[in-house]
Amino acid sequence: MNKLRLLQGSTAADKAWMAEVRTVFGERDAGMARFHGRATGEPGTRLRELYDLYVKARDAYGTQ
């Protein structure tokens, strides 16, 4: 897969995860939750699912 597609996948996964972070934590606290490690979600939640997809996409891009 080329680097551009990996970047696009990572960006899309980040946007989906952060949309869920805003839903869970609210617009005001979403950024702080992300950068303080609280936005990973509990196992089995939609937040964790999206976080895991983001990490996988981010890491795939980072290895290129």
C-alpha positions as CSV (number, residue, x, y, z in Angstrom):
1,M,0.0,0.0,0.0
2,N,1.4,3.4,-0.8
3,K,2.2,6.0,1.8
4,L,-0.6,8.4,0.7
5,R,-3.3,5.7,1.2
6,L,-1.8,4.9,4.6
7,L,-1.9,8.6,5.6
8,Q,-5.5,8.9,4.4
9,G,-6.5,5.8,6.4
10,S,-4.8,7.1,9.5
11,T,-6.4,10.5,9.1
12,A,-9.9,8.9,8.6
13,A,-9.4,6.6,11.7
14,D,-8.3,9.6,13.8
15,K,-11.4,11.6,12.8
16,A,-13.7,8.7,13.5
17,W,-12.1,8.1,16.9
18,M,-12.1,11.8,17.9
19,A,-15.8,12.1,16.9
20,E,-16.5,9.3,19.4
21,V,-14.3,11.0,22.0
22,R,-16.3,14.1,21.6
23,T,-19.5,12.1,22.0
24,V,-18.3,10.5,25.2
25,F,-16.4,13.4,26.8
26,G,-18.1,16.4,25.3
27,E,-16.7,19.0,22.9
28,R,-15.0,20.9,25.8
29,D,-13.1,18.0,27.3
30,A,-12.4,15.8,24.2
31,G,-8.9,17.2,23.6
32,M,-7.8,16.9,27.2
33,A,-9.1,13.3,27.3
34,R,-7.1,12.4,24.2
35,F,-3.8,13.9,25.4
36,H,-4.1,12.7,29.0
37,G,-4.7,9.1,27.9
38,R,-8.4,8.9,29.0
39,A,-9.8,8.6,25.5
40,T,-8.9,5.0,24.9
41,G,-12.2,3.5,26.2
42,E,-12.9,0.3,28.1
43,P,-12.5,-3.0,26.3
44,G,-15.7,-3.9,24.4
45,T,-16.8,-0.2,23.9
46,R,-17.1,1.6,20.6
47,L,-14.6,4.1,21.9
48,R,-12.0,1.3,22.4
49,E,-12.8,-0.2,19.0
50,L,-12.2,3.1,17.2
51,Y,-9.1,3.8,19.3
52,D,-7.6,0.4,18.3
53,L,-8.4,1.1,14.6
54,Y,-6.7,4.4,14.9
55,V,-3.6,3.0,16.5
56,K,-3.4,0.3,13.9
57,A,-3.7,2.8,11.0
58,R,-1.3,5.2,12.7
59,D,1.3,2.5,13.2
60,A,0.9,1.2,9.6
61,Y,1.6,4.7,8.3
62,G,4.5,5.2,10.7
63,T,6.3,2.1,9.5
64,Q,6.5,3.3,5.9
